[in-house]
Amino acid sequence: MIHQDTTGLQHVATFCGQCNCGCPELYLDPAADDDRRVVITDDFGQRIRMSLGQLADLVADARNGVLDEVLAAG
């Protein structure tokens, strides 16, 4: 697990959280431009940045079952 500097980020959610492995986390970066406001971190030290609109699309797709096939195959 790589420690990430999340100074200045607003924590929104931790995905999993049942272990101490550096679970993916969702943050908002109030200092970032609108198209990079959302930050998702992983336990490998990587970050994904996206807009709130892109996050809304991702959440809507998940709610509509777009990811169900991927999870069933896993």
CHARMM internal coordinates of N, CA and C (Angstrom, degrees):
IC EDIT
DIST 1 N 1 CA 1.4431
DIST 1 CA 1 C 1.5211
ANGL 1 N 1 CA 1 C 109.06
DIST 1 C 2 N 1.3232
ANGL 1 CA 1 C 2 N 116.24
DIHE 1 N 1 CA 1 C 2 N 134.00
DIST 2 N 2 CA 1.4496
ANGL 1 C 2 N 2 CA 122.84
DIHE 1 CA 1 C 2 N 2 CA 178.58
DIST 2 CA 2 C 1.5239
ANGL 2 N 2 CA 2 C 108.41
DIHE 1 C 2 N 2 CA 2 C -102.83
DIST 2 C 3 N 1.3370
ANGL 2 CA 2 C 3 N 116.35
DIHE 2 N 2 CA 2 C 3 N 130.46
DIST 3 N 3 CA 1.4650
ANGL 2 C 3 N 3 CA 120.18
DIHE 2 CA 2 C 3 N 3 CA 178.70
DIST 3 CA 3 C 1.5252
ANGL 3 N 3 CA 3 C 109.29
DIHE 2 C 3 N 3 CA 3 C -75.15
DIST 3 C 4 N 1.3140
ANGL 3 CA 3 C 4 N 116.62
DIHE 3 N 3 CA 3 C 4 N 130.68
DIST 4 N 4 CA 1.4563
ANGL 3 C 4 N 4 CA 121.98
DIHE 3 CA 3 C 4 N 4 CA -179.88
DIST 4 CA 4 C 1.5222
ANGL 4 N 4 CA 4 C 109.99
DIHE 3 C 4 N 4 CA 4 C -105.24
DIST 4 C 5 N 1.3211
ANGL 4 CA 4 C 5 N 116.23
DIHE 4 N 4 CA 4 C 5 N 138.87
DIST 5 N 5 CA 1.4584
ANGL 4 C 5 N 5 CA 120.95
DIHE 4 CA 4 C 5 N 5 CA 173.53
DIST 5 CA 5 C 1.5232
ANGL 5 N 5 CA 5 C 107.96
DIHE 4 C 5 N 5 CA 5 C -82.44
DIST 5 C 6 N 1.3079
ANGL 5 CA 5 C 6 N 116.15
DIHE 5 N 5 CA 5 C 6 N 113.48
DIST 6 N 6 CA 1.4611
ANGL 5 C 6 N 6 CA 120.76
DIHE 5 CA 5 C 6 N 6 CA -178.80
DIST 6 CA 6 C 1.5284
ANGL 6 N 6 CA 6 C 111.02
DIHE 5 C 6 N 6 CA 6 C -113.11
DIST 6 C 7 N 1.3347
ANGL 6 CA 6 C 7 N 116.38
DIHE 6 N 6 CA 6 C 7 N 22.34
DIST 7 N 7 CA 1.4508
ANGL 6 C 7 N 7 CA 121.38
DIHE 6 CA 6 C 7 N 7 CA 178.41
DIST 7 CA 7 C 1.5282
ANGL 7 N 7 CA 7 C 109.96
DIHE 6 C 7 N 7 CA 7 C -57.28
DIST 7 C 8 N 1.3199
ANGL 7 CA 7 C 8 N 116.56
DIHE 7 N 7 CA 7 C 8 N 130.90
DIST 8 N 8 CA 1.4525
ANGL 7 C 8 N 8 CA 121.92
DIHE 7 CA 7 C 8 N 8 CA 177.88
DIST 8 CA 8 C 1.5191
ANGL 8 N 8 CA 8 C 114.33
DIHE 7 C 8 N 8 CA 8 C 86.71
DIST 8 C 9 N 1.3364
ANGL 8 CA 8 C 9 N 117.38
DIHE 8 N 8 CA 8 C 9 N -6.68
DIST 9 N 9 CA 1.4575
ANGL 8 C 9 N 9 CA 120.99
DIHE 8 CA 8 C 9 N 9 CA 179.36
DIST 9 CA 9 C 1.5242
ANGL 9 N 9 CA 9 C 110.03
DIHE 8 C 9 N 9 CA 9 C -94.51
DIST 9 C 10 N 1.3222
ANGL 9 CA 9 C 10 N 116.36
DIHE 9 N 9 CA 9 C 10 N 145.88
DIST 10 N 10 CA 1.4646
ANGL 9 C 10 N 10 CA 122.39
DIHE 9 CA 9 C 10 N 10 CA 177.44
DIST 10 CA 10 C 1.5279
ANGL 10 N 10 CA 10 C 108.35
DIHE 9 C 10 N 10 CA 10 C -96.73
DIST 10 C 11 N 1.3279
ANGL 10 CA 10 C 11 N 117.00
DIHE 10 N 10 CA 10 C 11 N 115.40
DIST 11 N 11 CA 1.4665
ANGL 10 C 11 N 11 CA 121.81
DIHE 10 CA 10 C 11 N 11 CA -179.37
DIST 11 CA 11 C 1.5253
ANGL 11 N 11 CA 11 C 109.95
DIHE 10 C 11 N 11 CA 11 C -69.08
DIST 11 C 12 N 1.3344
ANGL 11 CA 11 C 12 N 115.83
DIHE 11 N 11 CA 11 C 12 N 133.44
DIST 12 N 12 CA 1.4658
ANGL 11 C 12 N 12 CA 121.25
DIHE 11 CA 11 C 12 N 12 CA 178.73
DIST 12 CA 12 C 1.5250
ANGL 12 N 12 CA 12 C 110.93
DIHE 11 C 12 N 12 CA 12 C -112.53
DIST 12 C 13 N 1.3545
ANGL 12 CA 12 C 13 N 117.14
DIHE 12 N 12 CA 12 C 13 N -48.02
DIST 13 N 13 CA 1.4668
ANGL 12 C 13 N 13 CA 119.84
DIHE 12 CA 12 C 13 N 13 CA -175.53
DIST 13 CA 13 C 1.5219
ANGL 13 N 13 CA 13 C 110.71
DIHE 12 C 13 N 13 CA 13 C -157.17
DIST 13 C 14 N 1.3292
ANGL 13 CA 13 C 14 N 114.92
DIHE 13 N 13 CA 13 C 14 N 151.23
DIST 14 N 14 CA 1.4633
ANGL 13 C 14 N 14 CA 122.69
DIHE 13 CA 13 C 14 N 14 CA 170.33
DIST 14 CA 14 C 1.5150
ANGL 14 N 14 CA 14 C 106.72
DIHE 13 C 14 N 14 CA 14 C -115.37
DIST 14 C 15 N 1.3296
ANGL 14 CA 14 C 15 N 116.89
DIHE 14 N 14 CA 14 C 15 N 128.26
DIST 15 N 15 CA 1.4612
ANGL 14 C 15 N 15 CA 122.16
DIHE 14 CA 14 C 15 N 15 CA -178.89
DIST 15 CA 15 C 1.5132
ANGL 15 N 15 CA 15 C 108.49
DIHE 14 C 15 N 15 CA 15 C -96.14
DIST 15 C 16 N 1.2826
ANGL 15 CA 15 C 16 N 116.49
DIHE 15 N 15 CA 15 C 16 N 118.66
DIST 16 N 16 CA 1.4633
ANGL 15 C 16 N 16 CA 127.23
DIHE 15 CA 15 C 16 N 16 CA -174.51
DIST 16 CA 16 C 1.5148
ANGL 16 N 16 CA 16 C 106.69
DIHE 15 C 16 N 16 CA 16 C 97.91
DIST 16 C 17 N 1.3146
ANGL 16 CA 16 C 17 N 118.01
DIHE 16 N 16 CA 16 C 17 N -91.25
DIST 17 N 17 CA 1.4504
ANGL 16 C 17 N 17 CA 120.86
DIHE 16 CA 16 C 17 N 17 CA 178.60
DIST 17 CA 17 C 1.5091
ANGL 17 N 17 CA 17 C 114.32
DIHE 16 C 17 N 17 CA 17 C 71.17
DIST 17 C 18 N 1.3309
ANGL 17 CA 17 C 18 N 117.38
DIHE 17 N 17 CA 17 C 18 N 5.92
DIST 18 N 18 CA 1.4579
ANGL 17 C 18 N 18 CA 121.63
DIHE 17 CA 17 C 18 N 18 CA -178.54
DIST 18 CA 18 C 1.5210
ANGL 18 N 18 CA 18 C 111.91
DIHE 17 C 18 N 18 CA 18 C -92.40
DIST 18 C 19 N 1.3193
ANGL 18 CA 18 C 19 N 116.25
DIHE 18 N 18 CA 18 C 19 N 2.17
DIST 19 N 19 CA 1.4615
ANGL 18 C 19 N 19 CA 120.46
DIHE 18 CA 18 C 19 N 19 CA -177.56
DIST 19 CA 19 C 1.5234
ANGL 19 N 19 CA 19 C 108.52
DIHE 18 C 19 N 19 CA 19 C -143.15
DIST 19 C 20 N 1.2927
ANGL 19 CA 19 C 20 N 116.40
DIHE 19 N 19 CA 19 C 20 N -173.45
DIST 20 N 20 CA 1.4606
ANGL 19 C 20 N 20 CA 120.86
DIHE 19 CA 19 C 20 N 20 CA 178.14
DIST 20 CA 20 C 1.5221
ANGL 20 N 20 CA 20 C 108.98
DIHE 19 C 20 N 20 CA 20 C -121.04
DIST 20 C 21 N 1.3387
ANGL 20 CA 20 C 21 N 116.36
DIHE 20 N 20 CA 20 C 21 N 45.41
DIST 21 N 21 CA 1.4599
ANGL 20 C 21 N 21 CA 120.63
DIHE 20 CA 20 C 21 N 21 CA -173.78
DIST 21 CA 21 C 1.5213
ANGL 21 N 21 CA 21 C 112.90
DIHE 20 C 21 N 21 CA 21 C -102.05
DIST 21 C 22 N 1.3189
ANGL 21 CA 21 C 22 N 117.71
DIHE 21 N 21 CA 21 C 22 N 4.44
DIST 22 N 22 CA 1.4555
ANGL 21 C 22 N 22 CA 119.27
DIHE 21 CA 21 C 22 N 22 CA -177.31
DIST 22 CA 22 C 1.5061
ANGL 22 N 22 CA 22 C 111.60
DIHE 21 C 22 N 22 CA 22 C 84.91
DIST 22 C 23 N 1.2911
ANGL 22 CA 22 C 23 N 116.93
DIHE 22 N 22 CA 22 C 23 N 49.64
DIST 23 N 23 CA 1.4607
ANGL 22 C 23 N 23 CA 123.13
DIHE 22 CA 22 C 23 N 23 CA -176.86
DIST 23 CA 23 C 1.5228
ANGL 23 N 23 CA 23 C 111.53
DIHE 22 C 23 N 23 CA 23 C -54.85
DIST 23 C 24 N 1.3277
ANGL 23 CA 23 C 24 N 117.63
DIHE 23 N 23 CA 23 C 24 N 152.04
DIST 24 N 24 CA 1.4640
ANGL 23 C 24 N 24 CA 120.48
DIHE 23 CA 23 C 24 N 24 CA 175.61
DIST 24 CA 24 C 1.5312
ANGL 24 N 24 CA 24 C 110.08
DIHE 23 C 24 N 24 CA 24 C -58.48
DIST 24 C 25 N 1.3357
ANGL 24 CA 24 C 25 N 115.14
DIHE 24 N 24 CA 24 C 25 N 143.07
DIST 25 N 25 CA 1.4528
ANGL 24 C 25 N 25 CA 120.58
DIHE 24 CA 24 C 25 N 25 CA 179.76
DIST 25 CA 25 C 1.5220
ANGL 25 N 25 CA 25 C 110.26
DIHE 24 C 25 N 25 CA 25 C -133.59
DIST 25 C 26 N 1.3152
ANGL 25 CA 25 C 26 N 115.30
DIHE 25 N 25 CA 25 C 26 N 152.23
DIST 26 N 26 CA 1.4534
ANGL 25 C 26 N 26 CA 123.21
DIHE 25 CA 25 C 26 N 26 CA 179.00
DIST 26 CA 26 C 1.5214
ANGL 26 N 26 CA 26 C 108.88
DIHE 25 C 26 N 26 CA 26 C -112.41
DIST 26 C 27 N 1.3366
ANGL 26 CA 26 C 27 N 115.61
DIHE 26 N 26 CA 26 C 27 N 129.43
DIST 27 N 27 CA 1.4571
ANGL 26 C 27 N 27 CA 122.49
DIHE 26 CA 26 C 27 N 27 CA 179.90
DIST 27 CA 27 C 1.5188
ANGL 27 N 27 CA 27 C 109.66
DIHE 26 C 27 N 27 CA 27 C -130.71
DIST 27 C 28 N 1.3318
ANGL 27 CA 27 C 28 N 115.58
DIHE 27 N 27 CA 27 C 28 N 161.28
DIST 28 N 28 CA 1.4507
ANGL 27 C 28 N 28 CA 122.51
DIHE 27 CA 27 C 28 N 28 CA 167.12
DIST 28 CA 28 C 1.5207
ANGL 28 N 28 CA 28 C 107.07
DIHE 27 C 28 N 28 CA 28 C -113.91
DIST 28 C 29 N 1.3290
ANGL 28 CA 28 C 29 N 115.82
DIHE 28 N 28 CA 28 C 29 N 138.44
DIST 29 N 29 CA 1.4568
ANGL 28 C 29 N 29 CA 121.89
DIHE 28 CA 28 C 29 N 29 CA 178.57
DIST 29 CA 29 C 1.5236
ANGL 29 N 29 CA 29 C 107.98
DIHE 28 C 29 N 29 CA 29 C -110.19
DIST 29 C 30 N 1.3350
ANGL 29 CA 29 C 30 N 117.71
DIHE 29 N 29 CA 29 C 30 N 97.64
DIST 30 N 30 CA 1.4556
ANGL 29 C 30 N 30 CA 120.50
DIHE 29 CA 29 C 30 N 30 CA -176.13
DIST 30 CA 30 C 1.5276
ANGL 30 N 30 CA 30 C 113.46
DIHE 29 C 30 N 30 CA 30 C -64.57
DIST 30 C 31 N 1.3262
ANGL 30 CA 30 C 31 N 118.19
DIHE 30 N 30 CA 30 C 31 N -19.28
DIST 31 N 31 CA 1.4662
ANGL 30 C 31 N 31 CA 121.43
DIHE 30 CA 30 C 31 N 31 CA -178.94
DIST 31 CA 31 C 1.5282
ANGL 31 N 31 CA 31 C 112.82
DIHE 30 C 31 N 31 CA 31 C -89.30
DIST 31 C 32 N 1.3268
ANGL 31 CA 31 C 32 N 117.62
DIHE 31 N 31 CA 31 C 32 N -9.07
DIST 32 N 32 CA 1.4672
ANGL 31 C 32 N 32 CA 121.60
DIHE 31 CA 31 C 32 N 32 CA -176.00
DIST 32 CA 32 C 1.5209
ANGL 32 N 32 CA 32 C 111.38
DIHE 31 C 32 N 32 CA 32 C -83.23
DIST 32 C 33 N 1.3304
ANGL 32 CA 32 C 33 N 115.19
DIHE 32 N 32 CA 32 C 33 N 158.78
DIST 33 N 33 CA 1.4562
ANGL 32 C 33 N 33 CA 120.60
DIHE 32 CA 32 C 33 N 33 CA 171.76
DIST 33 CA 33 C 1.5322
ANGL 33 N 33 CA 33 C 108.82
DIHE 32 C 33 N 33 CA 33 C -62.07
DIST 33 C 34 N 1.3314
ANGL 33 CA 33 C 34 N 116.55
DIHE 33 N 33 CA 33 C 34 N 156.16
DIST 34 N 34 CA 1.4669
ANGL 33 C 34 N 34 CA 121.18
DIHE 33 CA 33 C 34 N 34 CA -176.95
DIST 34 CA 34 C 1.5252
ANGL 34 N 34 CA 34 C 113.08
DIHE 33 C 34 N 34 CA 34 C -54.44
DIST 34 C 35 N 1.3308
ANGL 34 CA 34 C 35 N 118.09
DIHE 34 N 34 CA 34 C 35 N -35.78
DIST 35 N 35 CA 1.4645
ANGL 34 C 35 N 35 CA 120.32
DIHE 34 CA 34 C 35 N 35 CA -176.57
DIST 35 CA 35 C 1.5245
ANGL 35 N 35 CA 35 C 112.90
DIHE 34 C 35 N 35 CA 35 C -78.94
DIST 35 C 36 N 1.3415
ANGL 35 CA 35 C 36 N 118.13
DIHE 35 N 35 CA 35 C 36 N -0.43
DIST 36 N 36 CA 1.4694
ANGL 35 C 36 N 36 CA 122.41
DIHE 35 CA 35 C 36 N 36 CA 179.44
DIST 36 CA 36 C 1.5315
ANGL 36 N 36 CA 36 C 111.67
DIHE 35 C 36 N 36 CA 36 C -133.89
DIST 36 C 37 N 1.3145
ANGL 36 CA 36 C 37 N 116.64
DIHE 36 N 36 CA 36 C 37 N 20.99
DIST 37 N 37 CA 1.4700
ANGL 36 C 37 N 37 CA 121.85
DIHE 36 CA 36 C 37 N 37 CA -172.76
DIST 37 CA 37 C 1.5308
ANGL 37 N 37 CA 37 C 113.72
DIHE 36 C 37 N 37 CA 37 C -69.92
DIST 37 C 38 N 1.3293
ANGL 37 CA 37 C 38 N 118.18
DIHE 37 N 37 CA 37 C 38 N -34.27
DIST 38 N 38 CA 1.4651
ANGL 37 C 38 N 38 CA 122.99
DIHE 37 CA 37 C 38 N 38 CA -178.09
DIST 38 CA 38 C 1.5306
ANGL 38 N 38 CA 38 C 108.76
DIHE 37 C 38 N 38 CA 38 C -89.67
DIST 38 C 39 N 1.3368
ANGL 38 CA 38 C 39 N 116.06
DIHE 38 N 38 CA 38 C 39 N 133.89
DIST 39 N 39 CA 1.4603
ANGL 38 C 39 N 39 CA 121.84
DIHE 38 CA 38 C 39 N 39 CA -179.85
DIST 39 CA 39 C 1.5276
ANGL 39 N 39 CA 39 C 108.20
DIHE 38 C 39 N 39 CA 39 C -127.05
DIST 39 C 40 N 1.3349
ANGL 39 CA 39 C 40 N 116.10
DIHE 39 N 39 CA 39 C 40 N 126.03
DIST 40 N 40 CA 1.4602
ANGL 39 C 40 N 40 CA 121.64
DIHE 39 CA 39 C 40 N 40 CA 172.99
DIST 40 CA 40 C 1.5186
ANGL 40 N 40 CA 40 C 106.98
DIHE 39 C 40 N 40 CA 40 C -115.19
DIST 40 C 41 N 1.3303
ANGL 40 CA 40 C 41 N 116.65
DIHE 40 N 40 CA 40 C 41 N 126.28
DIST 41 N 41 CA 1.4634
ANGL 40 C 41 N 41 CA 121.58
DIHE 40 CA 40 C 41 N 41 CA 179.54
DIST 41 CA 41 C 1.5243
ANGL 41 N 41 CA 41 C 109.60
DIHE 40 C 41 N 41 CA 41 C -108.07
DIST 41 C 42 N 1.3404
ANGL 41 CA 41 C 42 N 115.86
DIHE 41 N 41 CA 41 C 42 N 157.23
DIST 42 N 42 CA 1.4648
ANGL 41 C 42 N 42 CA 120.20
DIHE 41 CA 41 C 42 N 42 CA 173.73
DIST 42 CA 42 C 1.5231
ANGL 42 N 42 CA 42 C 109.78
DIHE 41 C 42 N 42 CA 42 C -129.17
DIST 42 C 43 N 1.3226
ANGL 42 CA 42 C 43 N 116.91
DIHE 42 N 42 CA 42 C 43 N 178.57
DIST 43 N 43 CA 1.4549
ANGL 42 C 43 N 43 CA 121.12
DIHE 42 CA 42 C 43 N 43 CA -176.28
DIST 43 CA 43 C 1.5280
ANGL 43 N 43 CA 43 C 113.15
DIHE 42 C 43 N 43 CA 43 C -81.93
DIST 43 C 44 N 1.3165
ANGL 43 CA 43 C 44 N 118.40
DIHE 43 N 43 CA 43 C 44 N 4.37
DIST 44 N 44 CA 1.4586
ANGL 43 C 44 N 44 CA 122.50
DIHE 43 CA 43 C 44 N 44 CA 177.62
DIST 44 CA 44 C 1.5230
ANGL 44 N 44 CA 44 C 111.67
DIHE 43 C 44 N 44 CA 44 C -103.71
DIST 44 C 45 N 1.3260
ANGL 44 CA 44 C 45 N 117.58
DIHE 44 N 44 CA 44 C 45 N 5.90
DIST 45 N 45 CA 1.4514
ANGL 44 C 45 N 45 CA 121.66
DIHE 44 CA 44 C 45 N 45 CA 179.57
DIST 45 CA 45 C 1.5193
ANGL 45 N 45 CA 45 C 113.95
DIHE 44 C 45 N 45 CA 45 C 85.75
DIST 45 C 46 N 1.3127
ANGL 45 CA 45 C 46 N 116.90
DIHE 45 N 45 CA 45 C 46 N 10.58
DIST 46 N 46 CA 1.4635
ANGL 45 C 46 N 46 CA 121.20
DIHE 45 CA 45 C 46 N 46 CA -179.64
DIST 46 CA 46 C 1.5205
ANGL 46 N 46 CA 46 C 110.85
DIHE 45 C 46 N 46 CA 46 C -92.51
DIST 46 C 47 N 1.3198
ANGL 46 CA 46 C 47 N 114.88
DIHE 46 N 46 CA 46 C 47 N 155.47
DIST 47 N 47 CA 1.4666
ANGL 46 C 47 N 47 CA 121.41
DIHE 46 CA 46 C 47 N 47 CA 176.38
DIST 47 CA 47 C 1.5231
ANGL 47 N 47 CA 47 C 109.14
DIHE 46 C 47 N 47 CA 47 C -133.96
DIST 47 C 48 N 1.3014
ANGL 47 CA 47 C 48 N 114.17
DIHE 47 N 47 CA 47 C 48 N 142.88
DIST 48 N 48 CA 1.4566
ANGL 47 C 48 N 48 CA 121.77
DIHE 47 CA 47 C 48 N 48 CA 171.04
DIST 48 CA 48 C 1.5180
ANGL 48 N 48 CA 48 C 105.82
DIHE 47 C 48 N 48 CA 48 C -114.48
DIST 48 C 49 N 1.3143
ANGL 48 CA 48 C 49 N 116.31
DIHE 48 N 48 CA 48 C 49 N 133.21
DIST 49 N 49 CA 1.4638
ANGL 48 C 49 N 49 CA 120.80
DIHE 48 CA 48 C 49 N 49 CA 176.49
DIST 49 CA 49 C 1.5144
ANGL 49 N 49 CA 49 C 108.33
DIHE 48 C 49 N 49 CA 49 C -118.31
DIST 49 C 50 N 1.3150
ANGL 49 CA 49 C 50 N 115.39
DIHE 49 N 49 CA 49 C 50 N 140.64
DIST 50 N 50 CA 1.4633
ANGL 49 C 50 N 50 CA 120.60
DIHE 49 CA 49 C 50 N 50 CA 179.35
DIST 50 CA 50 C 1.5209
ANGL 50 N 50 CA 50 C 109.17
DIHE 49 C 50 N 50 CA 50 C -154.85
DIST 50 C 51 N 1.3119
ANGL 50 CA 50 C 51 N 115.27
DIHE 50 N 50 CA 50 C 51 N 169.98
DIST 51 N 51 CA 1.4584
ANGL 50 C 51 N 51 CA 120.72
DIHE 50 CA 50 C 51 N 51 CA 177.12
DIST 51 CA 51 C 1.5295
ANGL 51 N 51 CA 51 C 109.91
DIHE 50 C 51 N 51 CA 51 C -83.38
DIST 51 C 52 N 1.3204
ANGL 51 CA 51 C 52 N 115.62
DIHE 51 N 51 CA 51 C 52 N 164.60
DIST 52 N 52 CA 1.4657
ANGL 51 C 52 N 52 CA 119.55
DIHE 51 CA 51 C 52 N 52 CA 174.81
DIST 52 CA 52 C 1.5206
ANGL 52 N 52 CA 52 C 110.97
DIHE 51 C 52 N 52 CA 52 C -62.21
DIST 52 C 53 N 1.3296
ANGL 52 CA 52 C 53 N 117.48
DIHE 52 N 52 CA 52 C 53 N -34.45
DIST 53 N 53 CA 1.4646
ANGL 52 C 53 N 53 CA 121.33
DIHE 52 CA 52 C 53 N 53 CA 177.06
DIST 53 CA 53 C 1.5205
ANGL 53 N 53 CA 53 C 111.88
DIHE 52 C 53 N 53 CA 53 C -63.22
DIST 53 C 54 N 1.3284
ANGL 53 CA 53 C 54 N 116.76
DIHE 53 N 53 CA 53 C 54 N -42.07
DIST 54 N 54 CA 1.4650
ANGL 53 C 54 N 54 CA 120.05
DIHE 53 CA 53 C 54 N 54 CA 178.05
DIST 54 CA 54 C 1.5264
ANGL 54 N 54 CA 54 C 110.61
DIHE 53 C 54 N 54 CA 54 C -65.57
DIST 54 C 55 N 1.3282
ANGL 54 CA 54 C 55 N 116.74
DIHE 54 N 54 CA 54 C 55 N -39.75
DIST 55 N 55 CA 1.4688
ANGL 54 C 55 N 55 CA 119.76
DIHE 54 CA 54 C 55 N 55 CA 177.02
DIST 55 CA 55 C 1.5232
ANGL 55 N 55 CA 55 C 110.00
DIHE 54 C 55 N 55 CA 55 C -63.30
DIST 55 C 56 N 1.3219
ANGL 55 CA 55 C 56 N 117.16
DIHE 55 N 55 CA 55 C 56 N -41.56
DIST 56 N 56 CA 1.4681
ANGL 55 C 56 N 56 CA 120.79
DIHE 55 CA 55 C 56 N 56 CA 178.67
DIST 56 CA 56 C 1.5270
ANGL 56 N 56 CA 56 C 110.81
DIHE 55 C 56 N 56 CA 56 C -60.74
DIST 56 C 57 N 1.3368
ANGL 56 CA 56 C 57 N 117.27
DIHE 56 N 56 CA 56 C 57 N -41.18
DIST 57 N 57 CA 1.4683
ANGL 56 C 57 N 57 CA 120.87
DIHE 56 CA 56 C 57 N 57 CA 177.00
DIST 57 CA 57 C 1.5190
ANGL 57 N 57 CA 57 C 111.22
DIHE 56 C 57 N 57 CA 57 C -62.94
DIST 57 C 58 N 1.3251
ANGL 57 CA 57 C 58 N 117.21
DIHE 57 N 57 CA 57 C 58 N -42.94
DIST 58 N 58 CA 1.4649
ANGL 57 C 58 N 58 CA 121.71
DIHE 57 CA 57 C 58 N 58 CA 179.18
DIST 58 CA 58 C 1.5242
ANGL 58 N 58 CA 58 C 111.02
DIHE 57 C 58 N 58 CA 58 C -62.13
DIST 58 C 59 N 1.3133
ANGL 58 CA 58 C 59 N 116.86
DIHE 58 N 58 CA 58 C 59 N -45.02
DIST 59 N 59 CA 1.4665
ANGL 58 C 59 N 59 CA 121.37
DIHE 58 CA 58 C 59 N 59 CA 179.22
DIST 59 CA 59 C 1.5239
ANGL 59 N 59 CA 59 C 110.34
DIHE 58 C 59 N 59 CA 59 C -63.96
DIST 59 C 60 N 1.3248
ANGL 59 CA 59 C 60 N 117.54
DIHE 59 N 59 CA 59 C 60 N -43.24
DIST 60 N 60 CA 1.4667
ANGL 59 C 60 N 60 CA 120.93
DIHE 59 CA 59 C 60 N 60 CA 179.21
DIST 60 CA 60 C 1.5261
ANGL 60 N 60 CA 60 C 110.96
DIHE 59 C 60 N 60 CA 60 C -62.46
DIST 60 C 61 N 1.3280
ANGL 60 CA 60 C 61 N 116.80
DIHE 60 N 60 CA 60 C 61 N -43.71
DIST 61 N 61 CA 1.4684
ANGL 60 C 61 N 61 CA 119.80
DIHE 60 CA 60 C 61 N 61 CA 177.72
DIST 61 CA 61 C 1.5230
ANGL 61 N 61 CA 61 C 111.03
DIHE 60 C 61 N 61 CA 61 C -61.44
DIST 61 C 62 N 1.3277
ANGL 61 CA 61 C 62 N 117.05
DIHE 61 N 61 CA 61 C 62 N -42.41
DIST 62 N 62 CA 1.4699
ANGL 61 C 62 N 62 CA 120.25
DIHE 61 CA 61 C 62 N 62 CA 179.05
DIST 62 CA 62 C 1.5239
ANGL 62 N 62 CA 62 C 110.45
DIHE 61 C 62 N 62 CA 62 C -63.06
DIST 62 C 63 N 1.3097
ANGL 62 CA 62 C 63 N 117.05
DIHE 62 N 62 CA 62 C 63 N -42.88
DIST 63 N 63 CA 1.4668
ANGL 62 C 63 N 63 CA 120.83
DIHE 62 CA 62 C 63 N 63 CA 178.63
DIST 63 CA 63 C 1.5228
ANGL 63 N 63 CA 63 C 111.56
DIHE 62 C 63 N 63 CA 63 C -63.12
DIST 63 C 64 N 1.3189
ANGL 63 CA 63 C 64 N 116.82
DIHE 63 N 63 CA 63 C 64 N -32.41
DIST 64 N 64 CA 1.4657
ANGL 63 C 64 N 64 CA 121.52
DIHE 63 CA 63 C 64 N 64 CA -178.75
DIST 64 CA 64 C 1.5285
ANGL 64 N 64 CA 64 C 113.30
DIHE 63 C 64 N 64 CA 64 C -86.52
DIST 64 C 65 N 1.3256
ANGL 64 CA 64 C 65 N 116.88
DIHE 64 N 64 CA 64 C 65 N 5.74
DIST 65 N 65 CA 1.4535
ANGL 64 C 65 N 65 CA 120.29
DIHE 64 CA 64 C 65 N 65 CA 173.03
DIST 65 CA 65 C 1.5157
ANGL 65 N 65 CA 65 C 116.30
DIHE 64 C 65 N 65 CA 65 C 89.24
DIST 65 C 66 N 1.3262
ANGL 65 CA 65 C 66 N 118.31
DIHE 65 N 65 CA 65 C 66 N 7.76
DIST 66 N 66 CA 1.4631
ANGL 65 C 66 N 66 CA 120.93
DIHE 65 CA 65 C 66 N 66 CA -177.84
DIST 66 CA 66 C 1.5286
ANGL 66 N 66 CA 66 C 111.58
DIHE 65 C 66 N 66 CA 66 C -59.04
DIST 66 C 67 N 1.3198
ANGL 66 CA 66 C 67 N 117.68
DIHE 66 N 66 CA 66 C 67 N -32.77
DIST 67 N 67 CA 1.4541
ANGL 66 C 67 N 67 CA 120.62
DIHE 66 CA 66 C 67 N 67 CA -177.77
DIST 67 CA 67 C 1.5239
ANGL 67 N 67 CA 67 C 114.51
DIHE 66 C 67 N 67 CA 67 C -92.47
DIST 67 C 68 N 1.3195
ANGL 67 CA 67 C 68 N 117.31
DIHE 67 N 67 CA 67 C 68 N -5.27
DIST 68 N 68 CA 1.4598
ANGL 67 C 68 N 68 CA 120.55
DIHE 67 CA 67 C 68 N 68 CA -177.14
DIST 68 CA 68 C 1.5314
ANGL 68 N 68 CA 68 C 112.34
DIHE 67 C 68 N 68 CA 68 C -58.22
DIST 68 C 69 N 1.3017
ANGL 68 CA 68 C 69 N 117.61
DIHE 68 N 68 CA 68 C 69 N -40.02
DIST 69 N 69 CA 1.4683
ANGL 68 C 69 N 69 CA 121.21
DIHE 68 CA 68 C 69 N 69 CA -179.22
DIST 69 CA 69 C 1.5284
ANGL 69 N 69 CA 69 C 111.45
DIHE 68 C 69 N 69 CA 69 C -65.51
DIST 69 C 70 N 1.3219
ANGL 69 CA 69 C 70 N 116.55
DIHE 69 N 69 CA 69 C 70 N -38.57
DIST 70 N 70 CA 1.4544
ANGL 69 C 70 N 70 CA 120.59
DIHE 69 CA 69 C 70 N 70 CA 178.32
DIST 70 CA 70 C 1.5228
ANGL 70 N 70 CA 70 C 110.42
DIHE 69 C 70 N 70 CA 70 C -64.26
DIST 70 C 71 N 1.3137
ANGL 70 CA 70 C 71 N 117.03
DIHE 70 N 70 CA 70 C 71 N -43.84
DIST 71 N 71 CA 1.4603
ANGL 70 C 71 N 71 CA 120.99
DIHE 70 CA 70 C 71 N 71 CA -179.28
DIST 71 CA 71 C 1.5240
ANGL 71 N 71 CA 71 C 111.56
DIHE 70 C 71 N 71 CA 71 C -68.81
DIST 71 C 72 N 1.3177
ANGL 71 CA 71 C 72 N 117.92
DIHE 71 N 71 CA 71 C 72 N -36.31
DIST 72 N 72 CA 1.4644
ANGL 71 C 72 N 72 CA 121.33
DIHE 71 CA 71 C 72 N 72 CA 179.13
DIST 72 CA 72 C 1.5178
ANGL 72 N 72 CA 72 C 110.75
DIHE 71 C 72 N 72 CA 72 C -66.65
DIST 72 C 73 N 1.3132
ANGL 72 CA 72 C 73 N 117.76
DIHE 72 N 72 CA 72 C 73 N -32.86
DIST 73 N 73 CA 1.4775
ANGL 72 C 73 N 73 CA 121.47
DIHE 72 CA 72 C 73 N 73 CA -179.19
DIST 73 CA 73 C 1.5210
ANGL 73 N 73 CA 73 C 111.19
DIHE 72 C 73 N 73 CA 73 C -74.27
DIST 73 C 74 N 1.3471
ANGL 73 CA 73 C 74 N 116.77
DIHE 73 N 73 CA 73 C 74 N -24.29
DIST 74 N 74 CA 1.4649
ANGL 73 C 74 N 74 CA 121.24
DIHE 73 CA 73 C 74 N 74 CA -176.70
DIST 74 CA 74 C 1.4741
ANGL 74 N 74 CA 74 C 110.90
DIHE 73 C 74 N 74 CA 74 C -75.31
END
COOR INIT
IC SEED 1 N 1 CA 1 C
IC BUILD
